Amino acid sequence: MSRFLAGMVCGAILLYVAMHYHVVRGTDGVFLVPKVSNGLSGIYTDIRDFQLMDWQQHKPLAAAMVKNGQTHPLEGSTMTTFRAQVDSLVEGLFD
């Protein structure tokens, strides 16, 4: 009986975290971002190799990160891609 109750408590805690937080894996490790709207969508996201197009597909996660002031992982991936695109454009214009 005690294993059943422990399983129920563990399940309830995991369901609460899944409903209220995004679990995000970035270059700095794994962290939690409070969701803007509660639900079971977007529970876990690996953002280490995200491009600008990926952020457009994960708008609720990006909004939650901006709202909670966790924009450091957001800036790194998009700015690197943006700089690479601008560099290739400039090289194309001057070659």
C-alpha angles and dihedrals in degrees: 000000000000092000089053092052091046089051091049092051092046091048092049091051092048091048091050092051092046092050097047107029141050111224104216128189113203137161090276094053136266120327140166124243118192110240121242091221123021120243144106097271122108097015098155127020130173107211100174094107099028119146127195091269091055092055089052089057092048100048096145090056093047091048092049092050092050093045092052096044096247097129097131095092090042094055096049099056099039097042092051091053092044092051091049091051092049091047092052091047092051092047089051092052096049099039 
